[in-house]
Amino acid sequence: MLVTGAASGLGAALTAAFRARGDEVLATDRVAGDGIDLVLDITSDADWDAALEAVRERWGGLDVLVNNAGVAGGGRVDRCTLEEWQWITDINLFGLVRGTQTFVPMLKEQGSGHLVNVASLAGLVHPGGMGSYNAVKAAVVAFTETCGHELASYGIRASVVCPSYFRTNLMDSMQGSDELVGQVVGGLVERSRITADDIAAAVLAGMDAGDDVIVPDEPARQAYFLKWADRPAYDAVMRDQAAKLQAAGS
């Protein structure tokens, strides 16, 4: 297995969970550190080429590619700049597209493999103030589904992971000119009782069960079900949250 963003947060938890059950993991991150086997900046084509070569030399093939690395961002529609949109898109979407394009030829050749892309509940439900983050995570959901359909005949599976807020250091990467959104999201992360280890355990269970969409925690499942089961109620909740955000920022 290859895991991106493995130095901390969910990436570190996934790496530990995989290794605890006997899986071999190539742990990668954009900076070197304890427990990191390979430096991999997911925005670098050269780094992805080096990762492919490292996998060939180590194993000759790959069972699972976990595209986990990502950053936090967002902002209200009239506050989030195009530069901020470009930054988050290049990392959270194009980073995993680069990884997928790098390894799919190998997976096709071996006739097996599993792509696991970490998105967010924001890819399924779309709160106010998070337009850029919602959009790129929704794109990850759509891209993963497309991969699953397109690659099924080659024996390749694709799963997308959509957790809600859980305790992690993701907010360390938060960028954006709309500071109020950062404060609100940071508070939600800080108050969550869900840990990265909780999410990692649910991800492994979902992978083993063959789930295409892994919604790994109860708050995420409740929010997604509300949108599916009662769209007017879901819209009312989302618009109330957006109104409170606007009132706080006025």
C-alpha positions in Angstrom: 0.0 0.0 0.0 1.0 3.6 -0.6 -0.4 6.3 1.7 0.0 10.0 1.0 0.0 12.6 3.8 1.1 9.9 6.2 3.1 12.1 8.6 0.1 13.0 10.8 -3.7 13.0 11.1 -5.7 10.5 9.2 -2.7 9.5 7.1 -0.7 8.4 10.1 -3.7 6.7 11.6 -4.4 4.8 8.4 -0.7 3.8 8.1 -0.7 2.5 11.7 -4.0 0.6 11.2 -2.8 -1.1 8.0 0.5 -2.1 9.6 -1.2 -3.4 12.7 -3.0 -6.0 10.6 0.2 -7.0 8.7 -0.1 -4.8 5.6 3.1 -3.4 4.1 2.9 0.3 3.7 5.0 2.9 1.8 4.3 6.0 4.0 4.8 9.2 2.1 4.6 12.9 2.9 5.7 16.2 1.5 8.4 16.5 4.1 10.8 14.0 5.6 10.2 12.8 9.1 9.9 9.9 11.5 8.0 7.1 10.0 8.1 8.5 6.4 9.6 6.2 3.8 9.5 8.6 0.9 9.1 12.3 0.4 6.2 12.9 -2.0 4.7 16.3 -2.8 1.5 15.4 -4.5 1.6 18.5 -6.7 4.9 17.3 -8.2 4.9 15.0 -11.3 8.5 14.2 -10.6 7.7 13.1 -7.1 4.9 10.8 -8.3 7.3 9.3 -10.9 9.8 8.6 -8.1 7.0 7.0 -6.0 6.1 4.7 -8.9 9.7 3.7 -9.3 10.0 3.1 -5.5 7.0 0.8 -5.6 8.4 -1.1 -8.6 11.7 -1.7 -6.8 10.1 -2.6 -3.4 7.1 -4.8 -4.5 6.8 -4.9 -8.3 3.2 -3.9 -7.9 0.7 -2.2 -5.7 -2.5 -3.4 -4.0 -3.9 -0.1 -2.6 -3.2 3.6 -3.4 -4.6 5.8 -0.6 -4.8 9.4 -1.8 -5.1 11.0 1.6 -3.0 14.2 1.5 -4.9 17.4 1.5 -5.4 20.9 2.9 -8.2 22.9 4.5 -9.6 26.0 3.0 -12.8 27.8 2.2 -14.5 31.2 2.5 -17.8 32.8 1.6 -18.4 33.2 -2.2 -17.5 36.9 -2.3 -14.5 36.5 0.0 -12.6 33.5 -1.3 -10.2 34.6 -4.0 -9.4 32.9 -7.2 -5.8 32.4 -6.0 -7.3 30.5 -3.0 -9.5 28.4 -5.3 -6.4 27.5 -7.5 -4.3 26.6 -4.4 -6.9 24.2 -2.9 -7.8 22.7 -6.3 -4.2 22.0 -7.2 -3.7 20.1 -4.0 -7.0 18.5 -3.1 -8.1 17.5 -6.6 -5.2 17.6 -9.0 -2.9 16.0 -6.4 -4.9 12.8 -6.3 -5.6 12.9 -10.1 -1.8 12.9 -10.6 -1.4 10.0 -8.3 -4.2 8.0 -10.0 -2.8 8.7 -13.4 0.6 7.6 -12.2 -0.5 4.2 -10.8 -3.4 3.2 -12.9 -1.3 1.8 -15.8 0.5 -0.5 -13.2 -2.9 -1.6 -11.7 -4.3 -2.3 -15.2 -1.2 -4.4 -16.1 -1.5 -6.5 -12.9 -5.3 -6.7 -13.3 -6.1 -5.7 -9.7 -5.9 -2.8 -7.3 -7.9 -0.5 -5.1 -8.0 3.3 -5.3 -9.0 4.9 -2.0 -9.5 8.7 -2.2 -10.1 10.7 1.0 -12.7 13.4 0.3 -14.9 14.7 3.1 -18.6 15.0 4.1 -18.3 18.3 2.3 -18.2 16.3 -0.9 -21.7 15.1 -0.2 -23.3 18.0 1.8 -22.4 21.6 1.1 -22.5 24.1 4.0 -22.2 27.8 3.4 -18.8 29.5 3.7 -17.0 26.5 2.2 -17.6 26.8 -1.5 -14.1 26.0 -2.7 -13.6 23.1 -0.3 -17.1 21.7 -1.0 -16.4 21.9 -4.8 -13.1 20.2 -4.8 -14.3 17.4 -2.4 -17.4 16.9 -4.5 -15.1 16.6 -7.5 -13.1 13.9 -5.6 -16.4 12.0 -5.1 -17.3 12.3 -8.7 -13.8 11.4 -10.0 -13.7 8.3 -7.7 -17.1 7.1 -8.9 -15.9 7.6 -12.5 -12.7 5.6 -11.8 -14.8 2.8 -10.3 -16.9 2.5 -13.4 -14.1 2.9 -15.9 -11.6 0.5 -14.2 -14.0 -2.2 -13.0 -13.3 -4.4 -16.1 -9.6 -4.4 -15.1 -10.3 -5.7 -11.6 -9.7 -2.3 -10.0 -11.9 -0.9 -7.3 -12.4 2.7 -6.2 -13.6 4.0 -2.9 -14.1 7.5 -1.6 -14.0 8.4 2.1 -16.3 11.1 3.4 -15.8 11.9 7.1 -17.3 14.8 9.0 -15.3 16.9 11.5 -12.8 14.8 13.5 -9.9 15.8 15.7 -6.8 16.2 13.5 -4.2 18.8 12.6 -5.7 19.5 9.2 -6.5 23.0 10.3 -2.7 23.7 10.5 -2.9 23.9 6.7 -5.9 26.2 6.6 -5.5 29.2 4.3 -7.9 31.9 3.2 -8.8 35.5 3.5 -12.1 34.8 5.2 -10.8 34.4 8.7 -14.3 33.9 10.2 -14.8 30.6 8.3 -11.5 29.4 9.6 -12.5 30.1 13.2 -15.8 28.4 12.8 -14.4 25.3 11.2 -11.5 25.2 13.7 -14.0 25.2 16.5 -16.0 22.3 15.0 -12.8 20.3 14.6 -11.7 21.1 18.2 -15.1 20.1 19.7 -15.4 16.8 17.9 -15.2 13.6 19.9 -14.2 11.6 16.9 -10.5 10.7 16.5 -8.4 10.0 13.4 -8.0 6.4 14.7 -11.9 6.1 14.8 -12.0 7.2 11.2 -9.2 4.9 10.1 -10.8 1.9 11.7 -14.1 2.6 9.8 -12.2 3.1 6.6 -10.6 -0.3 6.8 -13.9 -1.8 7.6 -15.5 -0.1 4.6 -12.7 -1.2 2.3 -13.0 -4.8 3.5 -16.8 -4.6 2.9 -16.3 -3.4 -0.6 -18.0 0.0 -0.1 -17.7 2.5 -2.9 -18.7 5.4 -0.7 -17.4 5.1 2.9 -19.2 7.5 5.3 -17.2 6.6 8.4 -18.9 8.3 11.3 -22.4 8.8 12.7 -22.6 12.6 12.3 -21.7 12.3 8.7 -24.2 9.5 8.1 -27.0 11.5 9.7 -26.3 14.6 7.6 -26.1 12.6 4.4 -29.3 10.7 5.2 -31.1 13.9 5.9 -30.2 15.3 2.5 -31.4 12.1 0.8 -34.5 11.6 2.9 -35.8 15.1 3.5 -34.4 17.7 1.2 -36.5 20.6 2.5 -35.3 19.9 6.0 -31.7 19.7 4.9 -32.0 23.0 3.0 -33.5 24.6 6.0 -30.6 23.5 8.2 -27.9 24.5 5.7 -29.5 28.0 5.1 -29.8 28.6 8.8 -26.1 27.8 9.3 -25.3 30.1 6.4 -27.4 32.9 7.8 -25.7 32.6 11.2 -22.3 32.8 9.5 -23.3 35.9 7.6 -24.7 37.5 10.8 -21.5 36.7 12.7 -19.4 38.3 9.9 -21.5 41.5 9.5 
